[in-house]
């Protein structure tokens, strides 16, 4: 009913299949490790760029907070009417504005360098993958 296959051929076929499976596993492990290293590199670059941008935003918002710039005055001519609050901006010192400008330009230059570095890494990785 069933074809008879010699045990020697079966053991040889098993060995061949095990060798093929081992080769495929090594290939997949290599690809996974490449993906891990690439994801780690891109993640750290993105984290650095995000940190620089967040720091820039925090420093800029700290130096240019709205509470320091506005002076509130209450105007009430008649006691029967509701109180009107006017907010007027005060002028900022030229020294403070120049320091903010220098800090902002310095931090933006760092962010630009990190973005350019990330783009060059991505470009290199894309060129390596397309050449393979």
C-alpha positions as CSV (number, residue, x, y, z in Angstrom):
1,X,0.0,0.0,0.0
2,X,2.6,2.6,1.0
3,X,5.9,2.9,-0.8
4,X,8.8,1.5,1.1
5,X,11.7,4.0,1.6
6,X,15.0,2.8,3.1
7,X,15.9,4.2,6.5
8,X,19.3,5.4,5.1
9,X,17.6,7.8,2.6
10,X,15.3,9.0,5.4
11,X,18.2,9.9,7.7
12,X,20.1,11.6,4.9
13,X,17.0,13.7,4.0
14,X,16.5,14.6,7.6
15,X,20.1,15.8,7.9
16,X,19.7,17.9,4.7
17,X,16.6,19.5,6.0
18,X,18.2,20.2,9.4
19,X,21.1,21.9,7.6
20,X,18.7,24.0,5.4
21,X,16.8,25.0,8.5
22,X,20.0,26.0,10.3
23,X,21.1,28.1,7.3
24,X,17.7,29.8,7.2
25,X,17.8,30.4,10.9
26,X,21.2,32.0,10.7
27,X,20.1,34.3,7.9
28,X,17.0,35.4,9.7
29,X,19.0,36.0,12.9
30,X,21.5,38.2,11.0
31,X,18.6,40.2,9.4
32,X,17.0,40.6,12.8
33,X,20.2,41.8,14.4
34,X,20.7,44.3,11.5
35,X,17.2,45.6,12.0
36,X,17.7,46.0,15.8
37,X,21.0,47.9,15.3
38,X,19.4,50.2,12.7
39,X,16.3,50.8,14.9
40,X,18.5,51.6,17.9
41,X,20.6,54.0,15.9
42,X,17.6,55.8,14.4
43,X,15.9,55.9,17.8
44,X,18.8,57.4,19.6
45,X,19.2,60.0,16.8
46,X,15.5,60.9,17.0
47,X,15.7,61.1,20.8
48,X,18.6,63.5,20.6
49,X,16.9,65.7,18.0
50,X,13.7,65.7,20.1
51,X,15.6,66.5,23.2
52,X,17.4,69.4,21.6
53,X,14.1,70.7,20.2
54,X,12.3,70.3,23.5
55,X,15.2,72.0,25.4
56,X,15.1,74.9,22.8
57,X,11.4,75.3,23.3
58,X,11.6,75.2,27.1
59,X,14.4,77.7,27.2
60,X,12.7,80.0,24.7
61,X,9.4,79.8,26.6
62,X,11.2,80.4,29.9
63,X,12.8,83.6,28.7
64,X,9.7,84.8,26.8
65,X,7.0,84.0,29.3
66,X,3.8,86.1,28.8
67,X,3.4,86.8,32.5
68,X,6.5,89.0,32.6
69,X,5.6,90.9,29.5
70,X,2.1,92.0,30.4
71,X,1.0,94.6,32.9
72,X,-2.7,94.5,33.9
73,X,-4.6,97.6,34.8
74,X,-8.2,97.7,36.0
75,X,-10.3,100.4,34.6
76,X,-13.6,101.1,36.3
77,X,-15.2,104.5,35.6
78,X,-18.6,103.6,37.0
79,X,-19.1,101.2,39.9
80,X,-22.3,99.9,38.3
81,X,-20.5,98.6,35.2
82,X,-18.3,95.5,35.1
83,X,-14.6,95.9,35.5
84,X,-12.5,96.0,32.3
85,X,-9.1,94.6,32.4
86,X,-6.6,95.8,29.9
87,X,-3.3,94.0,29.2
88,X,-0.5,96.0,27.8
89,X,2.9,94.6,26.7
90,X,6.0,96.0,28.3
91,X,9.1,96.5,26.3
92,X,11.9,94.0,26.7
93,X,15.5,95.0,27.4
94,X,17.7,94.8,24.3
95,X,20.2,92.8,26.3
96,X,17.6,90.1,27.1
97,X,16.3,90.0,23.6
98,X,19.8,89.6,22.1
99,X,20.8,86.9,24.6
100,X,17.5,85.0,23.7
101,X,18.4,85.4,20.0
102,X,21.9,84.0,20.4
103,X,20.7,81.1,22.5
104,X,17.9,80.3,20.1
105,X,20.2,80.4,17.1
106,X,22.8,78.2,18.9
107,X,20.2,75.6,19.9
108,X,18.7,75.6,16.4
109,X,22.1,75.1,14.9
110,X,22.6,72.0,17.1
111,X,19.2,70.7,16.1
112,X,20.0,71.3,12.4
113,X,23.2,69.3,12.8
114,X,21.5,66.4,14.5
115,X,18.7,66.3,11.8
116,X,21.4,66.4,9.0
117,X,23.2,63.6,10.8
118,X,20.1,61.5,11.0
119,X,19.3,62.1,7.4
120,X,22.8,61.1,6.3
121,X,22.5,57.9,8.3
122,X,19.2,57.1,6.7
123,X,20.6,57.8,3.3
124,X,23.6,55.6,3.9
125,X,21.4,52.7,5.1
126,X,19.1,53.1,2.1
127,X,22.1,53.1,-0.3
128,X,23.5,49.9,1.4
129,X,20.2,48.1,1.1
130,X,19.6,49.1,-2.5
131,X,23.1,48.0,-3.5
132,X,22.5,44.5,-2.0
